[in-house]
Amino acid sequence: PGVLICHARNLPRVTAHTFATLVQAGRNRIAAINKDVVMRAEERARQWKDRNDAATMRRKQNDVKSDADMIAKMEAFAQRRKDLEQRHAQELAEMGETKRSMIQSAK
């Protein structure tokens, strides 16, 4: 009663030419998708190679033998920068205190 039964006689007729056209359109669509997938994969591979080459170049520039050496150098740099910033903050505080005392003495 509520079930639709599909019979071959109810389907539209498809000629051999129309069928071949539909198959070719499907193949073209799949080829375009595959081409897009390949292009994106090639782009990702190129980006990875660029990043890898950049890391290798930085290691050579920094005379680093391994990643562990690079990490140690980066940590040493971070510590030097932290010390420099602390020293700078201390100097600013001292200059502020000197200026404050000069103002107090001028009153």
Backbone torsions as a table, in degrees:
resi	resn	phi	psi	omega
1	PRO	NA	-60.2	-179.7
2	GLY	-96.0	3.4	-175.6
3	VAL	-97.1	129.2	178.4
4	LEU	-94.8	120.5	179.5
5	ILE	-102.9	127.5	-176.8
6	CYS	-97.0	120.8	178.0
7	HIS	-112.0	153.2	179.5
8	ALA	-57.5	-33.2	-178.6
9	ARG	-69.5	-20.7	179.3
10	ASN	-85.8	-13.4	-178.5
11	LEU	-78.8	148.1	178.1
12	PRO	-68.8	149.1	179.6
13	ARG	-75.5	134.7	178.3
14	VAL	-118.8	123.5	179.1
15	THR	-78.1	164.8	179.7
16	ALA	-62.0	-38.1	179.9
17	HIS	-66.1	-44.9	179.5
18	THR	-64.0	-41.8	179.1
19	PHE	-61.7	-45.7	179.4
20	ALA	-62.4	-38.5	178.3
21	THR	-64.6	-43.9	178.8
22	LEU	-64.1	-41.8	179.1
23	VAL	-63.6	-44.5	179.8
24	GLN	-63.8	-39.4	178.3
25	ALA	-62.8	-40.7	176.9
26	GLY	-63.8	-43.0	178.7
27	ARG	-63.3	-41.5	178.7
28	ASN	-62.9	-41.3	179.6
29	ARG	-63.7	-44.2	178.8
30	ILE	-65.2	-39.9	178.2
31	ALA	-62.9	-40.0	179.3
32	ALA	-65.8	-40.3	178.1
33	ILE	-64.0	-46.2	179.7
34	ASN	-62.5	-39.3	178.6
35	LYS	-62.8	-42.0	178.6
36	ASP	-63.3	-42.0	179.0
37	VAL	-61.9	-44.5	179.9
38	VAL	-64.5	-42.5	-179.8
39	MET	-63.0	-41.5	179.1
40	ARG	-66.9	-38.5	178.2
41	ALA	-64.8	-41.6	177.8
42	GLU	-63.5	-39.5	179.1
43	GLU	-64.7	-43.7	177.8
44	ARG	-63.3	-39.4	179.0
45	ALA	-64.7	-40.6	178.6
46	ARG	-64.9	-42.9	178.7
47	GLN	-63.2	-41.8	178.8
48	TRP	-62.5	-43.3	-179.8
49	LYS	-62.6	-41.8	178.0
50	ASP	-61.2	-44.9	178.9
51	ARG	-63.8	-42.0	-179.1
52	ASN	-65.2	-43.1	178.6
53	ASP	-64.4	-38.5	179.2
54	ALA	-64.5	-41.7	178.3
55	ALA	-64.8	-40.9	178.3
56	THR	-63.1	-42.5	179.3
57	MET	-62.7	-44.1	179.4
58	ARG	-62.1	-39.6	177.9
59	ARG	-61.8	-42.9	179.1
60	LYS	-64.7	-42.0	-179.7
61	GLN	-65.1	-36.4	-177.6
62	ASN	-92.3	5.8	-179.0
63	ASP	53.0	50.6	-177.9
64	VAL	-104.1	132.8	-177.7
65	LYS	-86.7	-31.9	-176.9
66	SER	-150.1	176.3	177.3
67	ASP	-64.8	-34.4	179.2
68	ALA	-63.0	-41.0	176.9
69	ASP	-63.4	-41.1	179.6
70	MET	-62.6	-42.9	179.6
71	ILE	-64.1	-42.5	179.0
72	ALA	-61.9	-42.9	179.3
73	LYS	-65.9	-39.6	179.2
74	MET	-65.0	-40.3	178.0
75	GLU	-65.1	-40.9	178.4
76	ALA	-63.6	-42.0	177.7
77	PHE	-63.0	-43.0	179.7
78	ALA	-61.5	-39.9	179.1
79	GLN	-66.7	-43.0	177.4
80	ARG	-60.9	-42.2	179.4
81	ARG	-64.6	-41.1	178.7
82	LYS	-62.2	-44.6	178.4
83	ASP	-61.6	-42.3	179.6
84	LEU	-62.8	-44.6	179.2
85	GLU	-64.1	-39.4	177.3
86	GLN	-63.4	-44.0	179.6
87	ARG	-63.0	-41.9	178.8
88	HIS	-63.0	-44.7	178.8
89	ALA	-62.6	-39.6	178.9
90	GLN	-65.0	-42.6	178.2
91	GLU	-62.9	-40.9	177.1
92	LEU	-62.3	-41.8	179.5
93	ALA	-63.6	-42.1	179.4
94	GLU	-65.5	-41.0	178.3
95	MET	-64.5	-39.0	177.7
96	GLY	-64.3	-40.8	178.9
97	GLU	-66.4	-40.6	178.0
98	THR	-61.8	-45.1	-179.9
99	LYS	-63.9	-40.9	179.7
100	ARG	-63.6	-41.5	-179.6
101	SER	-69.4	-34.6	177.3
102	MET	-65.4	-39.9	178.2
103	ILE	-65.1	-42.3	179.6
104	GLN	-63.2	-40.6	-178.2
105	SER	-71.7	-25.3	-179.5
106	ALA	-77.3	-18.3	-177.8
107	LYS	-75.2	NA	NA
